[in-house]
Amino acid sequence: MRAAQITALDGPDAVRVAEVEEPTGDDDAVVIDVHAAGVAFPDALLTRGLYQYKPDLPFTPGAEIAGVVRSAPAGAQVSAGDRVLGLTMLSGGMAEVVALPAERVFALPDSVSFEAGAGILFNDLTVQFALRTRGRLAKGETVLVHGAAGGIGTSALRLAPALGAERTIAVVSTEEKAEIARAAGASDVVLADGFRDAVKELTGGRGVDVVLDPVGGDRFTDSLRSLAVGGRLLVVGFTGGEIPTVKVNRLLLNNVDVIGAGWGAWTFSHPGYLQEQWAELQPLLASGAVPAPQPEVYPLEQAAQAIASLENRSAKGKVVLKLR
Ligand SMILES: NC(=O)c1ccc[n+]([C@@H]2O[C@H](COP(=O)([O-])OP(=O)(O)OC[C@H]3O[C@@H](n4cnc5c(N)ncnc54)[C@H](OP(=O)(O)O)[C@@H]3O)[C@@H](O)[C@H]2O)c1
């Protein structure tokens, strides 16, 4: 089969498409013919050996896929011929065939294409976990989303209203990205430069209830200052590079929380959590209450460019590779 491979830790340029052995998986694995594979920021980090997970070279990146089941063990919730989406979680997704544990494979709603399907699980389940389980999002609240034209960002804009938010404020770096955030459903869009003043004005000085932050870096203190009393800042990632520090007197003085949201680790320590998450998300996607992602699609042959677009900040929304 064909697969994208990281052959050296020199960045996205060292990603090659190669012929490799098909995975066979254990007897209880679901084997899937992959139609599309999601690309996420950790793939870019993996190309430089900067992610906490460091497999031996060469290896295939990719955390999520959508495709058609080739074979499934007895008792699995899916069977041969079913359209599905699935999580490899860390690597292996950017390949024509994957073999996954049955508990990480879910039926793809008929209304959702393979390309959109490959952009759902990794980000939407992270965002749902962050907003609901960790962030205690309540009906009628306002959510500020950093990196709002990125994968996690567009996911947050699509999901937050269905999870109860009344208003979403998107933070982006350029006017072009503002269009992406609007298309993903943002109520308001502001530029990263000067976002604190813009948020203050938009909220009449009150601030927002929740900040979902996949960026970190030097905007962190202004994010804290943008919270309303009782607000929560959800730490999701650090695409900005720098890991911020927090002076805890700010938390005390304003009665606000800074909350870590590490979805992968949570799923490993909470058996059955993925199934609970999908039971909530699936009907929302199937009914259109949560619109499907509108990904930027690259052919497998351009895996290097697709991954580079996240590193060089040119990605528009979720990025997906088409394999069939
Ligand atoms: N906590 C979890 O469980 C979990 C799960 C999945 C992903 N993540 C993390 O979430 C973060 C976002 O992932 P993603 O796939 O959404 O990435 P993405 O699609 O590349 O989006 C990230 C956004 O970050 C912004 N950004 C600001 N400074 C940047 C810089 N120096 N380089 C690149 N982007 C920069 C960009 O928006 P602007 O240009 O508009 O600023 C970009 O749209 C990553 O750190 C990832 O590891 C965490």
The ligand as an ORCA input file, in Angstrom:
! r2SCAN-3c Opt
* xyz 0 1
  N      -5.107     19.157     24.356
  C      -5.387     18.215     23.501
  O      -5.894     17.159     23.864
  C      -5.110     18.450     22.045
  C      -5.691     17.650     21.056
  C      -5.457     17.977     19.713
  C      -4.608     19.051     19.388
  N      -4.042     19.752     20.399
  C      -3.159     20.903     20.139
  O      -3.922     21.989     19.662
  C      -3.086     22.856     18.938
  C      -3.758     23.237     17.636
  O      -3.765     22.139     16.752
  P      -4.435     22.294     15.312
  O      -4.341     20.967     14.666
  O      -5.716     22.989     15.438
  O      -3.393     23.293     14.598
  P      -3.664     24.284     13.373
  O      -4.767     23.789     12.521
  O      -2.334     24.529     12.747
  O      -4.181     25.639     14.062
  C      -3.379     26.302     14.965
  C      -3.585     27.800     14.895
  O      -2.609     28.373     15.763
  C      -2.340     29.707     15.331
  N      -0.916     30.023     15.545
  C      -0.467     31.040     16.292
  N       0.866     31.071     16.280
  C       1.267     30.077     15.482
  C       2.564     29.634     15.058
  N       3.688     30.218     15.488
  N       2.622     28.564     14.243
  C       1.516     27.958     13.817
  N       0.243     28.336     14.190
  C       0.148     29.403     15.009
  C      -2.754     29.795     13.875
  O      -3.775     30.773     13.799
  P      -3.467     32.311     13.503
  O      -2.500     32.365     12.368
  O      -4.813     32.858     13.135
  O      -2.913     32.862     14.778
  C      -3.335     28.417     13.531
  O      -4.529     28.540     12.783
  C      -1.750     22.125     18.790
  O      -0.842     22.610     19.765
  C      -2.097     20.695     19.072
  O      -0.999     19.950     19.549
  C      -4.284     19.480     21.712
*
